[in-house]
């Protein structure tokens, strides 16, 4: 994630991730959280839109 590497906070839409295998998608979020930690925030697209208001 280039944004994190450049020092920016990054938001990932949890309901926007797709995979042909549900297990792969479910495994992705914990890996992202462990790898990037605090600079990456996970939320639904509805939560993202609410924050923009």
N, C-alpha and C positions, 0 to 999 in steps of 0.2 A: 504494500500500500504506500504509494508515493507520498501521499499527504502526511502520513504518520512519520515517514522518513524525513520529511521537511519540517517537522515540528507542529503540524496542524492537528486539531482534533478531527476525528472522522466519525460519522454516524452510519451505521449499517442497518438497513430495513430488514428486520427478521422475517417479515412476511413477504419480502421481495426476493428471497433466495429460493432457487429451484434446482432440482437435480432429478435425474431419471430414477434415482434410488433415494428414498426418504431417509435411509440410515446415513447416507453421505451428507445430506443437508443437515441432519440433526447433529452430526459429528463436527461440522464446520464451525458452528458458533462457539462451542467451548475452545476449539483450537485457536480461533481468532482472539478470543478473550485472553487466553494464556499467552499467546505470542505477542500481542500488542498491548494488552493491559489497559491502563487508564485512558490513553488518548483515543481509544475506540469505544464508542458508545453504541449499544444496540437498543433498538426500539422498533415499534411497528410504524408503518407509513402513516397511520392515523395520528400517532403521537408526534411524529415529525411535523405533520401539517398543523396540529394544535399549537406547537411551539412557534410556528411562523406567524401566528395570528397575534 
